[in-house]
Amino acid sequence: MTTHVLAGDIGGTNSRLALYQTGADGLTLVRGATFPSRDHAGLEEVIARFLAEASAPPVAAAAFGVAGPVVDDAVVATNLPWHIRSAALRARLGTPLVRLLNDLEATAHGALALAPEKLLALNAGVARPGNRAVIAAGTGLGQALLFWDGARHVPVATEGGHADFAPRDEVEHDLLRWLERKYDGHVSYERAVSGHGLANIFAFLDEHCRMPVADETRRRLQHEDPAAVIGELGVAGACGTAVAAVERFVSIYGAQAGNLALTVMATSGVYVGGGIVNKLLSAMTGGAFMRAFVAKGRYERLVREIPVWIIREPNAGLYGAAHVAAALLHARA
């Protein structure tokens, strides 16, 4: 019997929803849409708009990956003023089969289901069974563990992106002190590895290091998304300060990905995702990321053997949420 599941990837910038049909051949996309998150009062409003835009069939199950910690079947989004509760979503959709999960947990489910051509190998490594991890920079910095239970990988949410930022050289010690002043003390990795983080690094190089910035660049930074501008100019080599910001961003990203790999013993591999990664692909594949990833002293040999893949599928989180929703149906059956 054909049924339909609703999936969501809810971030601080955009909320993406998709309706999938389930069948013998797996999941088939019926319709998807993207909504600016801050233009809406909450997820229920976004769902109502999505389902009203076309003659939607009944939703049998739903799952939503949300950028924030899920506690007691509810989540307060980290970079969005929304309080999302499963109970309210069940009432809105008319089904008890609704699950909230961390957005990187959803991405982990999606990564496991991706075709090989949707992954770009940064490091071939050594294929072996064991834990995996996923890390993704976007509006924030998400991380998740994929625990190997001996038969399959089980995604587990974390909030490791909010762990304390650890500088590796004098420039990053200065960056830490600059960020401490900006954020009243506590500085997490997210403050350096995210869209806002890239803008922070650029501002630090500009204000503290006094690196030159052209007037046209300053004008664009005032009227456009700073991270997008810095990334574009940095990849194109059109602004020396943007180039330096992108290089530092990629290096810190690699260092924290290596930290995560050691923390969870991700000997089976690390997935690297997020919209920023694919926009900075030439910088990500240029060597700085992997140099920082493997620079772990006595454990360098271990991390050099860990496979590292860039997720090239922008809808991995949405696809993962759809698989979780479908699993709810299968479990009931």
C-alpha positions as CSV (number, residue, x, y, z in Angstrom):
1,M,0.0,0.0,0.0
2,T,1.3,3.5,-0.9
3,T,1.6,5.9,2.0
4,H,3.2,9.3,2.4
5,V,5.7,10.7,4.9
6,L,6.7,14.2,5.6
7,A,10.3,15.2,6.2
8,G,11.8,18.4,7.4
9,D,15.3,19.9,7.7
10,I,14.9,22.9,10.0
11,G,17.7,25.4,10.2
12,G,18.3,28.9,11.5
13,T,18.2,30.3,7.9
14,N,15.9,28.0,6.0
15,S,13.3,25.4,6.7
16,R,13.0,22.7,4.0
17,L,10.1,20.3,3.8
18,A,9.4,17.4,1.5
19,L,6.7,14.9,1.0
20,Y,7.7,11.4,0.0
21,Q,5.8,8.4,-1.2
22,T,6.8,5.1,0.3
23,G,6.6,1.8,-1.7
24,A,8.4,-1.3,-2.6
25,D,11.1,0.7,-4.3
26,G,11.7,2.8,-1.3
27,L,11.2,6.6,-1.0
28,T,10.0,8.7,-4.0
29,L,10.0,12.5,-3.7
30,V,6.5,13.9,-4.4
31,R,7.1,17.6,-3.7
32,G,9.5,19.8,-1.7
33,A,9.8,23.5,-0.8
34,T,12.1,25.8,1.1
35,F,10.9,28.6,3.5
36,P,12.9,31.4,5.1
37,S,12.7,30.3,8.8
38,R,12.6,33.8,10.3
39,D,9.6,34.7,8.1
40,H,7.5,32.3,10.2
41,A,6.4,32.1,13.8
42,G,7.1,28.4,14.1
43,L,7.3,25.0,12.4
44,E,3.6,24.4,12.6
45,E,3.0,27.5,10.5
46,V,5.5,26.3,7.9
47,I,3.9,22.9,7.8
48,A,0.4,24.4,7.3
49,R,1.7,26.6,4.4
50,F,3.5,23.6,2.8
51,L,0.5,21.3,3.0
52,A,-1.9,24.1,1.8
53,E,0.1,24.9,-1.4
54,A,-1.1,21.7,-3.1
55,S,-3.6,19.0,-2.6
56,A,-1.6,17.0,-0.2
57,P,-2.5,13.4,0.7
58,P,-2.7,12.4,4.3
59,V,0.6,12.2,6.1
60,A,1.1,8.8,7.8
61,A,4.4,9.7,9.5
62,A,6.8,12.6,9.9
63,A,10.3,13.4,11.1
64,F,12.0,16.7,11.4
65,G,15.7,17.4,11.8
66,V,16.1,20.5,13.8
67,A,19.3,22.5,14.6
68,G,19.2,22.2,18.3
69,P,19.2,19.7,21.2
70,V,16.1,17.5,21.4
71,V,15.1,17.0,25.1
72,D,11.8,15.5,26.4
73,D,10.4,15.3,22.8
74,A,10.9,19.0,22.3
75,V,13.6,21.3,21.0
76,V,14.4,25.0,21.3
77,A,16.2,25.8,18.1
78,T,19.7,27.1,18.7
79,N,19.7,29.9,16.1
80,L,16.0,30.4,15.8
81,P,13.3,31.6,18.3
82,W,11.2,28.5,17.9
83,H,10.1,26.0,20.6
84,I,9.0,22.9,18.7
85,R,7.0,20.1,20.5
86,S,6.3,16.7,19.0
87,A,2.8,16.7,20.7
88,A,1.8,19.8,18.8
89,L,3.0,18.4,15.5
90,R,1.2,15.1,16.1
91,A,-2.0,17.0,16.7
92,R,-1.4,19.2,13.6
93,L,-0.7,16.2,11.3
94,G,-3.2,13.8,12.7
95,T,-0.7,11.0,13.3
96,P,1.1,9.7,16.4
97,L,4.1,8.8,14.2
98,V,6.1,12.0,14.5
99,R,9.7,12.3,15.6
100,L,12.0,15.2,16.3
101,L,15.7,14.7,15.9
102,N,18.8,16.8,15.8
103,D,19.6,18.0,12.3
104,L,23.0,16.3,12.3
105,E,21.4,13.1,13.4
106,A,19.1,13.4,10.4
107,T,22.1,14.1,8.2
108,A,23.8,11.0,9.6
109,H,20.8,8.9,8.5
110,G,20.9,10.5,5.1
111,A,24.6,10.0,4.7
112,L,24.2,6.2,5.2
113,A,21.7,6.1,2.4
114,L,23.6,8.1,-0.1
115,A,24.8,6.7,-3.4
116,P,28.7,6.6,-3.7
117,E,28.6,9.4,-6.4
118,K,27.1,11.7,-3.8
119,L,30.3,11.5,-1.7
120,L,33.7,13.1,-2.5
121,A,36.6,11.4,-0.9
122,L,39.0,13.8,0.8
123,N,41.0,10.9,2.3
124,A,40.7,7.3,1.0
125,G,41.9,5.9,4.4
126,V,41.6,2.3,5.3
127,A,38.1,0.6,5.1
128,R,37.3,-1.1,8.4
129,P,34.2,-1.6,10.6
130,G,33.8,0.8,13.5
131,N,32.2,4.1,14.5
132,R,31.7,7.0,12.1
133,A,31.0,10.7,12.6
134,V,29.4,13.6,10.7
135,I,30.3,17.2,11.0
136,A,28.6,20.1,9.1
137,A,29.0,23.8,9.2
138,G,26.1,26.0,8.2
139,T,24.3,28.6,10.2
140,G,25.8,26.8,13.1
141,L,28.2,23.8,13.6
142,G,26.6,20.4,14.0
143,Q,28.2,17.1,14.9
144,A,26.9,13.6,15.3
145,L,28.2,10.1,16.1
146,L,27.3,7.0,14.1
147,F,27.8,4.2,16.6
148,W,28.7,0.8,15.1
149,D,26.7,-1.9,17.0
150,G,28.4,-4.8,15.2
151,A,25.8,-5.0,12.4
152,R,24.9,-1.4,11.5
153,H,25.6,2.2,12.2
154,V,23.2,3.9,14.7
155,P,23.1,7.8,14.5
156,V,23.4,9.5,17.8
157,A,23.0,13.3,18.3
158,T,25.6,15.5,20.0
159,E,26.1,19.2,20.6
160,G,29.9,19.0,20.2
161,G,29.9,22.2,18.0
162,H,29.4,24.1,21.2
163,A,32.5,22.7,22.9
164,D,35.3,25.2,23.8
165,F,37.3,26.5,20.9
166,A,41.0,25.4,21.2
167,P,43.6,27.7,19.4
168,R,46.6,26.0,17.8
169,D,48.9,28.9,17.2
170,E,49.5,32.5,18.1
171,V,47.1,33.8,15.5
172,E,44.3,31.6,16.9
173,H,45.2,32.6,20.5
174,D,44.6,36.2,19.4
175,L,41.4,35.1,17.6
176,L,40.2,33.5,20.8
177,R,40.8,36.6,22.8
178,W,39.0,38.7,20.2
179,L,36.0,36.3,20.2
180,E,35.9,36.3,24.0
181,R,35.5,40.1,24.0
182,K,32.8,39.8,21.3
183,Y,30.8,37.0,23.1
184,D,31.4,37.9,26.7
185,G,33.7,35.1,27.6
186,H,32.7,31.7,26.3
187,V,33.8,30.8,22.7
188,S,32.7,27.6,21.1
189,Y,33.9,26.1,17.8
190,E,30.7,27.3,16.2
191,R,31.9,30.9,16.6
192,A,34.7,30.1,14.2
193,V,33.3,27.2,12.1
194,S,29.9,28.3,10.6
195,G,28.7,31.0,8.4
196,H,28.9,33.5,11.2
197,G,32.3,32.0,12.1
198,L,33.7,32.8,8.6
199,A,32.5,36.3,9.0
200,N,34.1,36.5,12.5
201,I,37.5,35.3,11.2
202,F,37.4,37.9,8.4
203,A,36.4,40.7,10.9
204,F,39.3,39.6,13.1
205,L,41.8,39.7,10.3
206,D,40.4,43.2,9.3
207,E,40.1,44.8,12.8
208,H,42.9,43.1,14.8
209,C,45.4,42.1,12.2
210,R,44.8,45.2,10.0
211,M,44.8,43.3,6.8
212,P,43.6,45.4,3.8
213,V,40.0,45.4,2.7
214,A,38.9,47.2,-0.5
215,D,36.0,49.7,-0.3
216,E,33.9,47.7,-2.7
217,T,34.3,44.6,-0.4
218,R,33.2,46.7,2.6
219,R,30.2,47.9,0.7
220,R,29.2,44.4,-0.3
221,L,29.6,43.2,3.3
222,Q,27.1,45.8,4.5
223,H,24.4,44.9,1.9
224,E,24.9,41.1,1.3
225,D,25.4,38.0,3.3
226,P,28.9,38.4,4.7
227,A,29.8,34.7,4.7
228,A,28.7,34.4,1.1
229,V,30.7,37.4,0.0
230,I,33.8,36.3,1.9
231,G,33.6,32.8,0.5
232,E,33.1,34.0,-3.0
233,L,36.0,36.4,-2.9
234,G,38.2,34.0,-1.1
235,V,37.7,31.2,-3.5
236,A,38.1,33.5,-6.5
237,G,41.3,35.0,-5.0
238,A,39.8,38.5,-5.4
239,C,40.5,39.7,-1.9
240,G,43.6,38.8,0.1
241,T,41.9,39.1,3.4
242,A,39.0,36.9,2.2
243,V,41.6,34.3,1.0
244,A,43.2,34.3,4.4
245,A,39.9,34.0,6.2
246,V,38.8,31.0,4.1
247,E,42.1,29.3,4.6
248,R,41.9,29.8,8.3
249,F,38.3,28.7,8.4
250,V,39.1,25.5,6.5
251,S,42.0,24.7,8.7
252,I,40.0,25.2,12.0
253,Y,37.2,23.1,10.4
254,G,39.7,20.3,9.7
255,A,41.2,20.5,13.2
256,Q,37.8,20.1,14.8
257,A,36.8,17.3,12.4
258,G,39.9,15.5,13.6
259,N,39.0,16.2,17.2
260,L,35.6,14.6,16.6
261,A,37.2,11.6,14.9
262,L,39.4,11.0,18.0
263,T,36.6,11.6,20.4
264,V,34.3,9.0,19.0
265,M,37.0,6.7,17.5
266,A,35.5,7.2,14.0
267,T,37.8,4.6,12.5
268,S,35.2,3.8,9.8
269,G,35.1,7.3,8.5
270,V,34.0,10.9,8.9
271,Y,31.4,12.7,6.7
272,V,31.8,16.4,6.2
273,G,28.7,18.3,5.2
274,G,27.0,21.7,5.3
275,G,26.2,24.2,2.6
276,I,29.5,26.1,3.2
277,V,31.6,23.1,2.3
278,N,30.3,22.8,-1.2
279,K,30.6,26.6,-1.8
280,L,34.2,26.4,-0.7
281,L,34.9,23.1,-2.4
282,S,38.2,24.2,-4.0
283,A,39.5,25.3,-0.6
284,M,38.3,22.2,1.1
285,T,40.1,20.0,-1.4
286,G,43.2,22.1,-1.4
287,G,45.0,20.3,1.4
288,A,44.5,22.6,4.4
289,F,41.6,20.7,5.8
290,M,43.3,17.3,5.8
291,R,46.6,18.8,7.1
292,A,44.8,20.1,10.2
293,F,42.7,16.9,10.4
294,V,45.7,14.6,10.8
295,A,47.9,17.0,12.9
296,K,47.2,15.0,16.1
297,G,50.7,14.4,17.4
298,R,51.2,10.8,18.6
299,Y,47.8,9.8,17.0
300,E,48.6,11.2,13.5
301,R,49.0,7.7,12.1
302,L,45.6,6.6,13.4
303,V,43.8,9.6,11.9
304,R,45.6,9.3,8.6
305,E,43.9,6.0,8.2
306,I,40.4,7.4,8.7
307,P,38.4,7.8,5.5
308,V,37.0,11.3,5.1
309,W,34.1,12.1,2.7
310,I,32.5,15.4,1.7
311,I,28.7,15.1,1.3
312,R,27.8,16.5,-2.1
313,E,24.1,16.0,-1.7
314,P,22.5,19.2,-0.3
315,N,19.4,17.4,0.9
316,A,21.1,14.7,2.9
317,G,19.4,15.9,6.1
318,L,16.0,16.0,4.5
319,Y,16.5,12.5,3.0
320,G,17.6,11.2,6.4
321,A,14.5,12.6,8.1
322,A,12.4,10.9,5.4
323,H,14.1,7.6,6.2
324,V,13.4,8.0,9.9
325,A,9.7,8.7,9.2
326,A,9.5,5.6,7.0
327,A,11.1,3.6,9.7
328,L,8.4,4.7,12.1
329,L,5.9,3.2,9.7
330,H,7.8,0.0,9.4
331,A,8.1,-0.3,13.1
332,R,4.4,0.0,13.6
333,A,3.7,-2.5,10.9
